[in-house]
């Protein structure tokens, strides 16, 4: 190989290849950040839906427990247990 070809190869390996690799790596990082952001949004929506469901269930349970019929049933059950 002549000196001109060696110089071109040195330039390629020393400057061009690292620039291409860094560009590819940063592009990959940006894409992964977008994917993670979308997952975080999805996870947040799932958590909000689950929280709403739990709140609804809690309201139903509170309504049952504070119902006078439930309290009366509990008192009758306790009286039967005493006998």
PyMOL Python script that loads the backbone (N, CA, C, O; Angstrom):
from pymol import cmd

cmd.read_pdbstr("""\
ATOM      1  N   UNK A   1       0.839  -1.182   0.000  1.00  0.00           N
ATOM      2  CA  UNK A   1       0.000   0.000   0.000  1.00  0.00           C
ATOM      3  C   UNK A   1       0.885   1.248   0.000  1.00  0.00           C
ATOM      4  O   UNK A   1       1.952   1.298   0.612  1.00  0.00           O
ATOM      5  N   UNK A   2       0.394   2.220  -0.700  1.00  0.00           N
ATOM      6  CA  UNK A   2       1.164   3.456  -0.724  1.00  0.00           C
ATOM      7  C   UNK A   2       0.770   4.361   0.442  1.00  0.00           C
ATOM      8  O   UNK A   2      -0.217   4.101   1.131  1.00  0.00           O
ATOM      9  N   UNK A   3       1.530   5.403   0.652  1.00  0.00           N
ATOM     10  CA  UNK A   3       1.320   6.287   1.790  1.00  0.00           C
ATOM     11  C   UNK A   3      -0.034   6.985   1.756  1.00  0.00           C
ATOM     12  O   UNK A   3      -0.621   7.233   2.810  1.00  0.00           O
ATOM     13  N   UNK A   4      -0.535   7.302   0.585  1.00  0.00           N
ATOM     14  CA  UNK A   4      -1.836   7.966   0.449  1.00  0.00           C
ATOM     15  C   UNK A   4      -2.966   7.077   0.945  1.00  0.00           C
ATOM     16  O   UNK A   4      -3.883   7.548   1.619  1.00  0.00           O
ATOM     17  N   UNK A   5      -2.901   5.787   0.612  1.00  0.00           N
ATOM     18  CA  UNK A   5      -3.934   4.841   1.042  1.00  0.00           C
ATOM     19  C   UNK A   5      -3.875   4.633   2.558  1.00  0.00           C
ATOM     20  O   UNK A   5      -4.917   4.542   3.207  1.00  0.00           O
ATOM     21  N   UNK A   6      -2.689   4.560   3.119  1.00  0.00           N
ATOM     22  CA  UNK A   6      -2.527   4.398   4.561  1.00  0.00           C
ATOM     23  C   UNK A   6      -3.083   5.623   5.279  1.00  0.00           C
ATOM     24  O   UNK A   6      -3.752   5.496   6.304  1.00  0.00           O
ATOM     25  N   UNK A   7      -2.809   6.800   4.743  1.00  0.00           N
ATOM     26  CA  UNK A   7      -3.312   8.028   5.343  1.00  0.00           C
ATOM     27  C   UNK A   7      -4.840   8.052   5.349  1.00  0.00           C
ATOM     28  O   UNK A   7      -5.455   8.443   6.341  1.00  0.00           O
ATOM     29  N   UNK A   8      -5.448   7.632   4.239  1.00  0.00           N
ATOM     30  CA  UNK A   8      -6.909   7.597   4.138  1.00  0.00           C
ATOM     31  C   UNK A   8      -7.471   6.606   5.154  1.00  0.00           C
ATOM     32  O   UNK A   8      -8.465   6.902   5.816  1.00  0.00           O
ATOM     33  N   UNK A   9      -6.855   5.441   5.285  1.00  0.00           N
ATOM     34  CA  UNK A   9      -7.316   4.443   6.256  1.00  0.00           C
ATOM     35  C   UNK A   9      -7.181   4.960   7.690  1.00  0.00           C
ATOM     36  O   UNK A   9      -8.058   4.727   8.522  1.00  0.00           O
ATOM     37  N   UNK A  10      -6.107   5.645   7.968  1.00  0.00           N
ATOM     38  CA  UNK A  10      -5.909   6.209   9.304  1.00  0.00           C
ATOM     39  C   UNK A  10      -6.998   7.246   9.594  1.00  0.00           C
ATOM     40  O   UNK A  10      -7.577   7.263  10.680  1.00  0.00           O
ATOM     41  N   UNK A  11      -7.264   8.096   8.628  1.00  0.00           N
ATOM     42  CA  UNK A  11      -8.324   9.103   8.799  1.00  0.00           C
ATOM     43  C   UNK A  11      -9.666   8.412   9.025  1.00  0.00           C
ATOM     44  O   UNK A  11     -10.435   8.816   9.897  1.00  0.00           O
ATOM     45  N   UNK A  12      -9.952   7.363   8.235  1.00  0.00           N
ATOM     46  CA  UNK A  12     -11.200   6.630   8.394  1.00  0.00           C
ATOM     47  C   UNK A  12     -11.341   6.053   9.795  1.00  0.00           C
ATOM     48  O   UNK A  12     -12.358   6.262  10.457  1.00  0.00           O
ATOM     49  N   UNK A  13     -10.345   5.344  10.239  1.00  0.00           N
ATOM     50  CA  UNK A  13     -10.420   4.681  11.543  1.00  0.00           C
ATOM     51  C   UNK A  13     -10.311   5.665  12.709  1.00  0.00           C
ATOM     52  O   UNK A  13     -10.890   5.427  13.769  1.00  0.00           O
ATOM     53  N   UNK A  14      -9.592   6.747  12.531  1.00  0.00           N
ATOM     54  CA  UNK A  14      -9.376   7.676  13.633  1.00  0.00           C
ATOM     55  C   UNK A  14     -10.518   8.677  13.799  1.00  0.00           C
ATOM     56  O   UNK A  14     -10.803   9.104  14.918  1.00  0.00           O
ATOM     57  N   UNK A  15     -11.166   9.052  12.714  1.00  0.00           N
ATOM     58  CA  UNK A  15     -12.167  10.113  12.811  1.00  0.00           C
ATOM     59  C   UNK A  15     -13.562   9.689  12.364  1.00  0.00           C
ATOM     60  O   UNK A  15     -14.538   9.893  13.086  1.00  0.00           O
ATOM     61  N   UNK A  16     -13.655   9.105  11.187  1.00  0.00           N
ATOM     62  CA  UNK A  16     -14.970   8.811  10.621  1.00  0.00           C
ATOM     63  C   UNK A  16     -15.667   7.690  11.383  1.00  0.00           C
ATOM     64  O   UNK A  16     -16.836   7.837  11.740  1.00  0.00           O
ATOM     65  N   UNK A  17     -15.007   6.611  11.635  1.00  0.00           N
ATOM     66  CA  UNK A  17     -15.621   5.470  12.315  1.00  0.00           C
ATOM     67  C   UNK A  17     -16.120   5.840  13.716  1.00  0.00           C
ATOM     68  O   UNK A  17     -17.252   5.494  14.056  1.00  0.00           O
ATOM     69  N   UNK A  18     -15.324   6.529  14.541  1.00  0.00           N
ATOM     70  CA  UNK A  18     -15.849   6.929  15.861  1.00  0.00           C
ATOM     71  C   UNK A  18     -17.063   7.857  15.764  1.00  0.00           C
ATOM     72  O   UNK A  18     -17.989   7.751  16.568  1.00  0.00           O
ATOM     73  N   UNK A  19     -17.062   8.757  14.790  1.00  0.00           N
ATOM     74  CA  UNK A  19     -18.197   9.662  14.630  1.00  0.00           C
ATOM     75  C   UNK A  19     -19.452   8.867  14.270  1.00  0.00           C
ATOM     76  O   UNK A  19     -20.525   9.128  14.813  1.00  0.00           O
ATOM     77  N   UNK A  20     -19.327   7.911  13.369  1.00  0.00           N
ATOM     78  CA  UNK A  20     -20.470   7.080  12.985  1.00  0.00           C
ATOM     79  C   UNK A  20     -20.947   6.259  14.178  1.00  0.00           C
ATOM     80  O   UNK A  20     -22.152   6.156  14.410  1.00  0.00           O
ATOM     81  N   UNK A  21     -20.028   5.677  14.934  1.00  0.00           N
ATOM     82  CA  UNK A  21     -20.407   4.869  16.096  1.00  0.00           C
ATOM     83  C   UNK A  21     -21.095   5.719  17.170  1.00  0.00           C
ATOM     84  O   UNK A  21     -22.099   5.301  17.747  1.00  0.00           O
ATOM     85  N   UNK A  22     -20.559   6.891  17.431  1.00  0.00           N
ATOM     86  CA  UNK A  22     -21.171   7.776  18.430  1.00  0.00           C
ATOM     87  C   UNK A  22     -22.553   8.225  17.966  1.00  0.00           C
ATOM     88  O   UNK A  22     -23.488   8.282  18.764  1.00  0.00           O
ATOM     89  N   UNK A  23     -22.683   8.541  16.692  1.00  0.00           N
ATOM     90  CA  UNK A  23     -23.981   8.932  16.146  1.00  0.00           C
ATOM     91  C   UNK A  23     -24.999   7.816  16.272  1.00  0.00           C
ATOM     92  O   UNK A  23     -26.150   8.059  16.636  1.00  0.00           O
ATOM     93  N   UNK A  24     -24.588   6.608  15.977  1.00  0.00           N
ATOM     94  CA  UNK A  24     -25.489   5.453  16.097  1.00  0.00           C
ATOM     95  C   UNK A  24     -25.875   5.233  17.553  1.00  0.00           C
ATOM     96  O   UNK A  24     -27.037   4.959  17.853  1.00  0.00           O
ATOM     97  N   UNK A  25     -24.912   5.349  18.455  1.00  0.00           N
ATOM     98  CA  UNK A  25     -25.170   5.138  19.883  1.00  0.00           C
ATOM     99  C   UNK A  25     -26.136   6.187  20.429  1.00  0.00           C
ATOM    100  O   UNK A  25     -27.069   5.846  21.156  1.00  0.00           O
ATOM    101  N   UNK A  26     -25.922   7.463  20.087  1.00  0.00           N
ATOM    102  CA  UNK A  26     -26.816   8.511  20.583  1.00  0.00           C
ATOM    103  C   UNK A  26     -28.211   8.376  19.989  1.00  0.00           C
ATOM    104  O   UNK A  26     -29.202   8.651  20.665  1.00  0.00           O
ATOM    105  N   UNK A  27     -28.295   7.960  18.749  1.00  0.00           N
ATOM    106  CA  UNK A  27     -29.600   7.730  18.129  1.00  0.00           C
ATOM    107  C   UNK A  27     -30.342   6.609  18.852  1.00  0.00           C
ATOM    108  O   UNK A  27     -31.546   6.703  19.092  1.00  0.00           O
ATOM    109  N   UNK A  28     -29.625   5.566  19.189  1.00  0.00           N
ATOM    110  CA  UNK A  28     -30.224   4.445  19.930  1.00  0.00           C
ATOM    111  C   UNK A  28     -30.709   4.922  21.305  1.00  0.00           C
ATOM    112  O   UNK A  28     -31.802   4.560  21.740  1.00  0.00           O
ATOM    113  N   UNK A  29     -29.897   5.729  21.979  1.00  0.00           N
ATOM    114  CA  UNK A  29     -30.281   6.250  23.297  1.00  0.00           C
ATOM    115  C   UNK A  29     -31.548   7.104  23.202  1.00  0.00           C
ATOM    116  O   UNK A  29     -32.421   7.011  24.064  1.00  0.00           O
ATOM    117  N   UNK A  30     -31.652   7.925  22.172  1.00  0.00           N
ATOM    118  CA  UNK A  30     -32.841   8.767  21.991  1.00  0.00           C
ATOM    119  C   UNK A  30     -34.077   7.902  21.774  1.00  0.00           C
ATOM    120  O   UNK A  30     -35.133   8.170  22.347  1.00  0.00           O
ATOM    121  N   UNK A  31     -33.951   6.873  20.954  1.00  0.00           N
ATOM    122  CA  UNK A  31     -35.082   5.976  20.700  1.00  0.00           C
ATOM    123  C   UNK A  31     -35.502   5.250  21.972  1.00  0.00           C
ATOM    124  O   UNK A  31     -36.694   5.091  22.236  1.00  0.00           O
ATOM    125  N   UNK A  32     -34.534   4.813  22.753  1.00  0.00           N
ATOM    126  CA  UNK A  32     -34.855   4.123  24.009  1.00  0.00           C
ATOM    127  C   UNK A  32     -35.535   5.079  24.994  1.00  0.00           C
ATOM    128  O   UNK A  32     -36.428   4.664  25.733  1.00  0.00           O
ATOM    129  N   UNK A  33     -35.128   6.338  25.015  1.00  0.00           N
ATOM    130  CA  UNK A  33     -35.759   7.330  25.886  1.00  0.00           C
ATOM    131  C   UNK A  33     -37.216   7.533  25.476  1.00  0.00           C
ATOM    132  O   UNK A  33     -38.088   7.662  26.334  1.00  0.00           O
ATOM    133  N   UNK A  34     -37.485   7.562  24.167  1.00  0.00           N
ATOM    134  CA  UNK A  34     -38.866   7.695  23.687  1.00  0.00           C
ATOM    135  C   UNK A  34     -39.701   6.491  24.098  1.00  0.00           C
ATOM    136  O   UNK A  34     -40.839   6.640  24.544  1.00  0.00           O
ATOM    137  N   UNK A  35     -39.134   5.299  23.948  1.00  0.00           N
ATOM    138  CA  UNK A  35     -39.853   4.082  24.329  1.00  0.00           C
ATOM    139  C   UNK A  35     -40.144   4.089  25.826  1.00  0.00           C
ATOM    140  O   UNK A  35     -41.254   3.762  26.245  1.00  0.00           O
ATOM    141  N   UNK A  36     -39.163   4.456  26.624  1.00  0.00           N
ATOM    142  CA  UNK A  36     -39.359   4.517  28.077  1.00  0.00           C
ATOM    143  C   UNK A  36     -40.398   5.560  28.459  1.00  0.00           C
ATOM    144  O   UNK A  36     -41.193   5.334  29.372  1.00  0.00           O
ATOM    145  N   UNK A  37     -40.404   6.690  27.778  1.00  0.00           N
ATOM    146  CA  UNK A  37     -41.396   7.727  28.063  1.00  0.00           C
ATOM    147  C   UNK A  37     -42.797   7.198  27.773  1.00  0.00           C
ATOM    148  O   UNK A  37     -43.728   7.434  28.544  1.00  0.00           O
ATOM    149  N   UNK A  38     -42.944   6.485  26.665  1.00  0.00           N
ATOM    150  CA  UNK A  38     -44.249   5.908  26.332  1.00  0.00           C
ATOM    151  C   UNK A  38     -44.652   4.868  27.358  1.00  0.00           C
ATOM    152  O   UNK A  38     -45.821   4.794  27.736  1.00  0.00           O
ATOM    153  N   UNK A  39     -43.703   4.062  27.814  1.00  0.00           N
ATOM    154  CA  UNK A  39     -44.013   3.061  28.834  1.00  0.00           C
ATOM    155  C   UNK A  39     -44.406   3.745  30.133  1.00  0.00           C
ATOM    156  O   UNK A  39     -45.340   3.308  30.806  1.00  0.00           O
ATOM    157  N   UNK A  40     -43.712   4.804  30.488  1.00  0.00           N
ATOM    158  CA  UNK A  40     -44.033   5.513  31.722  1.00  0.00           C
ATOM    159  C   UNK A  40     -45.434   6.107  31.662  1.00  0.00           C
ATOM    160  O   UNK A  40     -46.160   6.094  32.656  1.00  0.00           O
ATOM    161  N   UNK A  41     -45.814   6.626  30.497  1.00  0.00           N
ATOM    162  CA  UNK A  41     -47.167   7.162  30.334  1.00  0.00           C
ATOM    163  C   UNK A  41     -48.177   6.039  30.480  1.00  0.00           C
ATOM    164  O   UNK A  41     -49.201   6.202  31.143  1.00  0.00           O
ATOM    165  N   UNK A  42     -47.892   4.902  29.865  1.00  0.00           N
ATOM    166  CA  UNK A  42     -48.789   3.752  29.944  1.00  0.00           C
ATOM    167  C   UNK A  42     -48.890   3.239  31.378  1.00  0.00           C
ATOM    168  O   UNK A  42     -49.980   2.932  31.860  1.00  0.00           O
ATOM    169  N   UNK A  43     -47.751   3.151  32.053  1.00  0.00           N
ATOM    170  CA  UNK A  43     -47.756   2.698  33.443  1.00  0.00           C
ATOM    171  C   UNK A  43     -48.530   3.671  34.326  1.00  0.00           C
ATOM    172  O   UNK A  43     -49.257   3.246  35.224  1.00  0.00           O
ATOM    173  N   UNK A  44     -48.384   4.960  34.081  1.00  0.00           N
ATOM    174  CA  UNK A  44     -49.088   5.971  34.859  1.00  0.00           C
ATOM    175  C   UNK A  44     -50.596   5.828  34.650  1.00  0.00           C
ATOM    176  O   UNK A  44     -51.367   5.915  35.606  1.00  0.00           O
ATOM    177  N   UNK A  45     -51.016   5.612  33.407  1.00  0.00           N
ATOM    178  CA  UNK A  45     -52.434   5.427  33.125  1.00  0.00           C
ATOM    179  C   UNK A  45     -52.964   4.176  33.820  1.00  0.00           C
ATOM    180  O   UNK A  45     -54.067   4.183  34.366  1.00  0.00           O
ATOM    181  N   UNK A  46     -52.172   3.100  33.799  1.00  0.00           N
ATOM    182  CA  UNK A  46     -52.584   1.866  34.472  1.00  0.00           C
ATOM    183  C   UNK A  46     -52.746   2.077  35.971  1.00  0.00           C
ATOM    184  O   UNK A  46     -53.702   1.588  36.574  1.00  0.00           O
ATOM    185  N   UNK A  47     -51.812   2.805  36.570  1.00  0.00           N
ATOM    186  CA  UNK A  47     -51.888   3.073  38.004  1.00  0.00           C
ATOM    187  C   UNK A  47     -53.093   3.938  38.338  1.00  0.00           C
ATOM    188  O   UNK A  47     -53.759   3.713  39.349  1.00  0.00           O
ATOM    189  N   UNK A  48     -53.378   4.925  37.496  1.00  0.00           N
ATOM    190  CA  UNK A  48     -54.536   5.783  37.732  1.00  0.00           C
ATOM    191  C   UNK A  48     -55.832   4.978  37.622  1.00  0.00           C
ATOM    192  O   UNK A  48     -56.754   5.166  38.415  1.00  0.00           O
ATOM    193  N   UNK A  49     -55.895   4.084  36.638  1.00  0.00           N
ATOM    194  CA  UNK A  49     -57.082   3.238  36.488  1.00  0.00           C
ATOM    195  C   UNK A  49     -57.255   2.316  37.687  1.00  0.00           C
ATOM    196  O   UNK A  49     -58.365   2.133  38.186  1.00  0.00           O
ATOM    197  N   UNK A  50     -56.149   1.739  38.142  1.00  0.00           N
ATOM    198  CA  UNK A  50     -56.212   0.847  39.300  1.00  0.00           C
ATOM    199  C   UNK A  50     -56.622   1.612  40.555  1.00  0.00           C
ATOM    200  O   UNK A  50     -57.411   1.111  41.356  1.00  0.00           O
ATOM    201  N   UNK A  51     -56.095   2.808  40.727  1.00  0.00           N
ATOM    202  CA  UNK A  51     -56.461   3.631  41.882  1.00  0.00           C
ATOM    203  C   UNK A  51     -57.949   3.981  41.849  1.00  0.00           C
ATOM    204  O   UNK A  51     -58.619   3.937  42.880  1.00  0.00           O
ATOM    205  N   UNK A  52     -58.454   4.322  40.696  1.00  0.00           N
ATOM    206  CA  UNK A  52     -59.886   4.623  40.571  1.00  0.00           C
ATOM    207  C   UNK A  52     -60.727   3.403  40.923  1.00  0.00           C
ATOM    208  O   UNK A  52     -61.763   3.523  41.576  1.00  0.00           O
ATOM    209  N   UNK A  53     -60.282   2.235  40.490  1.00  0.00           N
ATOM    210  CA  UNK A  53     -60.995   0.993  40.799  1.00  0.00           C
ATOM    211  C   UNK A  53     -60.992   0.721  42.303  1.00  0.00           C
ATOM    212  O   UNK A  53     -62.013   0.328  42.868  1.00  0.00           O
ATOM    213  N   UNK A  54     -59.851   0.930  42.944  1.00  0.00           N
ATOM    214  CA  UNK A  54     -59.747   0.708  44.392  1.00  0.00           C
ATOM    215  C   UNK A  54     -60.635   1.695  45.142  1.00  0.00           C
ATOM    216  O   UNK A  54     -61.290   1.325  46.116  1.00  0.00           O
ATOM    217  N   UNK A  55     -60.660   2.935  44.697  1.00  0.00           N
ATOM    218  CA  UNK A  55     -61.519   3.931  45.344  1.00  0.00           C
ATOM    219  C   UNK A  55     -62.991   3.526  45.249  1.00  0.00           C
ATOM    220  O   UNK A  55     -63.746   3.648  46.214  1.00  0.00           O
ATOM    221  N   UNK A  56     -63.379   3.047  44.080  1.00  0.00           N
ATOM    222  CA  UNK A  56     -64.772   2.612  43.895  1.00  0.00           C
ATOM    223  C   UNK A  56     -65.094   1.450  44.818  1.00  0.00           C
ATOM    224  O   UNK A  56     -66.152   1.433  45.447  1.00  0.00           O
ATOM    225  N   UNK A  57     -64.199   0.487  44.907  1.00  0.00           N
ATOM    226  CA  UNK A  57     -64.416  -0.660  45.786  1.00  0.00           C
ATOM    227  C   UNK A  57     -64.490  -0.220  47.247  1.00  0.00           C
ATOM    228  O   UNK A  57     -65.305  -0.734  48.013  1.00  0.00           O
ATOM    229  N   UNK A  58     -63.647   0.719  47.627  1.00  0.00           N
ATOM    230  CA  UNK A  58     -63.654   1.226  48.997  1.00  0.00           C
ATOM    231  C   UNK A  58     -64.976   1.922  49.314  1.00  0.00           C
ATOM    232  O   UNK A  58     -65.519   1.756  50.406  1.00  0.00           O
ATOM    233  N   UNK A  59     -65.488   2.691  48.375  1.00  0.00           N
ATOM    234  CA  UNK A  59     -66.772   3.354  48.584  1.00  0.00           C
ATOM    235  C   UNK A  59     -67.880   2.332  48.792  1.00  0.00           C
ATOM    236  O   UNK A  59     -68.748   2.517  49.645  1.00  0.00           O
ATOM    237  N   UNK A  60     -67.852   1.253  48.013  1.00  0.00           N
ATOM    238  CA  UNK A  60     -68.866   0.207  48.162  1.00  0.00           C
ATOM    239  C   UNK A  60     -68.745  -0.454  49.534  1.00  0.00           C
ATOM    240  O   UNK A  60     -69.749  -0.672  50.213  1.00  0.00           O
ATOM    241  N   UNK A  61     -67.524  -0.768  49.936  1.00  0.00           N
ATOM    242  CA  UNK A  61     -67.320  -1.395  51.247  1.00  0.00           C
ATOM    243  C   UNK A  61     -67.746  -0.456  52.380  1.00  0.00           C
ATOM    244  O   UNK A  61     -68.344  -0.906  53.357  1.00  0.00           O
ATOM    245  N   UNK A  62     -67.450   0.819  52.265  1.00  0.00           N
ATOM    246  CA  UNK A  62     -67.876   1.776  53.287  1.00  0.00           C
ATOM    247  C   UNK A  62     -69.400   1.840  53.368  1.00  0.00           C
ATOM    248  O   UNK A  62     -69.971   1.929  54.454  1.00  0.00           O
ATOM    249  N   UNK A  63     -70.043   1.795  52.216  1.00  0.00           N
ATOM    250  CA  UNK A  63     -71.508   1.829  52.201  1.00  0.00           C
ATOM    251  C   UNK A  63     -72.076   0.589  52.882  1.00  0.00           C
ATOM    252  O   UNK A  63     -73.068   0.678  53.606  1.00  0.00           O
ATOM    253  N   UNK A  64     -71.460  -0.555  52.656  1.00  0.00           N
ATOM    254  CA  UNK A  64     -71.946  -1.796  53.272  1.00  0.00           C
ATOM    255  C   UNK A  64     -71.753  -1.751  54.783  1.00  0.00           C
ATOM    256  O   UNK A  64     -72.672  -2.066  55.538  1.00  0.00           O
ATOM    257  N   UNK A  65     -70.580  -1.364  55.217  1.00  0.00           N
ATOM    258  CA  UNK A  65     -70.254  -1.379  56.640  1.00  0.00           C
ATOM    259  C   UNK A  65     -71.072  -0.351  57.414  1.00  0.00           C
ATOM    260  O   UNK A  65     -71.455  -0.605  58.556  1.00  0.00           O
ATOM    261  N   UNK A  66     -71.343   0.787  56.819  1.00  0.00           N
ATOM    262  CA  UNK A  66     -72.102   1.812  57.528  1.00  0.00           C
ATOM    263  C   UNK A  66     -73.616   1.609  57.398  1.00  0.00           C
ATOM    264  O   UNK A  66     -74.390   2.357  57.995  1.00  0.00           O
ATOM    265  N   UNK A  67     -74.035   0.627  56.640  1.00  0.00           N
ATOM    266  CA  UNK A  67     -75.457   0.330  56.484  1.00  0.00           C
ATOM    267  C   UNK A  67     -76.011  -0.219  57.802  1.00  0.00           C
ATOM    268  O   UNK A  67     -75.376  -1.057  58.441  1.00  0.00           O
ATOM    269  N   UNK A  68     -77.182   0.248  58.204  1.00  0.00           N
ATOM    270  CA  UNK A  68     -77.777  -0.173  59.479  1.00  0.00           C
ATOM    271  C   UNK A  68     -78.113  -1.657  59.476  1.00  0.00           C
ATOM    272  O   UNK A  68     -78.037  -2.305  60.520  1.00  0.00           O
ATOM    273  N   UNK A  69     -78.479  -2.202  58.338  1.00  0.00           N
ATOM    274  CA  UNK A  69     -78.791  -3.635  58.262  1.00  0.00           C
ATOM    275  C   UNK A  69     -77.543  -4.465  58.575  1.00  0.00           C
ATOM    276  O   UNK A  69     -77.621  -5.489  59.253  1.00  0.00           O
ATOM    277  N   UNK A  70     -76.388  -4.006  58.070  1.00  0.00           N
ATOM    278  CA  UNK A  70     -75.139  -4.720  58.329  1.00  0.00           C
ATOM    279  C   UNK A  70     -74.824  -4.677  59.825  1.00  0.00           C
ATOM    280  O   UNK A  70     -74.442  -5.690  60.412  1.00  0.00           O
ATOM    281  N   UNK A  71     -74.983  -3.510  60.434  1.00  0.00           N
ATOM    282  CA  UNK A  71     -74.713  -3.386  61.857  1.00  0.00           C
ATOM    283  C   UNK A  71     -75.663  -4.255  62.673  1.00  0.00           C
ATOM    284  O   UNK A  71     -75.248  -4.900  63.636  1.00  0.00           O
ATOM    285  N   UNK A  72     -76.932  -4.271  62.288  1.00  0.00           N
ATOM    286  CA  UNK A  72     -77.908  -5.107  62.982  1.00  0.00           C
ATOM    287  C   UNK A  72     -77.540  -6.579  62.852  1.00  0.00           C
ATOM    288  O   UNK A  72     -77.628  -7.333  63.821  1.00  0.00           O
ATOM    289  N   UNK A  73     -77.129  -6.984  61.661  1.00  0.00           N
ATOM    290  CA  UNK A  73     -76.724  -8.377  61.443  1.00  0.00           C
ATOM    291  C   UNK A  73     -75.509  -8.719  62.323  1.00  0.00           C
ATOM    292  O   UNK A  73     -75.438  -9.810  62.889  1.00  0.00           O
ATOM    293  N   UNK A  74     -74.567  -7.791  62.433  1.00  0.00           N
ATOM    294  CA  UNK A  74     -73.387  -8.020  63.276  1.00  0.00           C
ATOM    295  C   UNK A  74     -73.794  -8.187  64.741  1.00  0.00           C
ATOM    296  O   UNK A  74     -73.284  -9.066  65.436  1.00  0.00           O
ATOM    297  N   UNK A  75     -74.702  -7.353  65.198  1.00  0.00           N
ATOM    298  CA  UNK A  75     -75.148  -7.448  66.593  1.00  0.00           C
ATOM    299  C   UNK A  75     -75.866  -8.772  66.847  1.00  0.00           C
ATOM    300  O   UNK A  75     -75.664  -9.401  67.886  1.00  0.00           O
ATOM    301  N   UNK A  76     -76.701  -9.195  65.903  1.00  0.00           N
ATOM    302  CA  UNK A  76     -77.401 -10.476  66.050  1.00  0.00           C
ATOM    303  C   UNK A  76     -76.398 -11.621  66.060  1.00  0.00           C
ATOM    304  O   UNK A  76     -76.523 -12.548  66.860  1.00  0.00           O
ATOM    305  N   UNK A  77     -75.426 -11.564  65.198  1.00  0.00           N
ATOM    306  CA  UNK A  77     -74.393 -12.599  65.157  1.00  0.00           C
ATOM    307  C   UNK A  77     -73.632 -12.657  66.468  1.00  0.00           C
ATOM    308  O   UNK A  77     -73.342 -13.745  66.964  1.00  0.00           O
ATOM    309  N   UNK A  78     -73.302 -11.504  67.039  1.00  0.00           N
ATOM    310  CA  UNK A  78     -72.598 -11.468  68.319  1.00  0.00           C
ATOM    311  C   UNK A  78     -73.465 -12.022  69.451  1.00  0.00           C
ATOM    312  O   UNK A  78     -72.962 -12.723  70.329  1.00  0.00           O
ATOM    313  N   UNK A  79     -74.746 -11.717  69.436  1.00  0.00           N
ATOM    314  CA  UNK A  79     -75.648 -12.248  70.447  1.00  0.00           C
ATOM    315  C   UNK A  79     -75.760 -13.768  70.347  1.00  0.00           C
ATOM    316  O   UNK A  79     -75.801 -14.461  71.363  1.00  0.00           O
ATOM    317  N   UNK A  80     -75.810 -14.277  69.128  1.00  0.00           N
ATOM    318  CA  UNK A  80     -75.879 -15.729  68.938  1.00  0.00           C
ATOM    319  C   UNK A  80     -74.588 -16.384  69.423  1.00  0.00           C
ATOM    320  O   UNK A  80     -74.619 -17.493  69.957  1.00  0.00           O
ATOM    321  N   UNK A  81     -73.474 -15.720  69.243  1.00  0.00           N
ATOM    322  CA  UNK A  81     -72.193 -16.277  69.654  1.00  0.00           C
ATOM    323  C   UNK A  81     -72.097 -16.349  71.170  1.00  0.00           C
ATOM    324  O   UNK A  81     -71.422 -17.230  71.703  1.00  0.00           O
ATOM    325  N   UNK A  82     -72.762 -15.438  71.870  1.00  0.00           N
ATOM    326  CA  UNK A  82     -72.735 -15.416  73.328  1.00  0.00           C
ATOM    327  C   UNK A  82     -73.488 -16.623  73.912  1.00  0.00           C
ATOM    328  O   UNK A  82     -73.089 -17.184  74.932  1.00  0.00           O
ATOM    329  N   UNK A  83     -74.583 -17.008  73.242  1.00  0.00           N
ATOM    330  CA  UNK A  83     -75.402 -18.132  73.737  1.00  0.00           C
ATOM    331  C   UNK A  83     -74.678 -19.401  73.614  1.00  0.00           C
ATOM    332  O   UNK A  83     -75.207 -20.451  73.979  1.00  0.00           O
TER     333      UNK A  83
END
""", "prot")
cmd.dss("prot")
cmd.show_as("cartoon", "prot")
cmd.util.cbc("prot")
cmd.orient("prot")
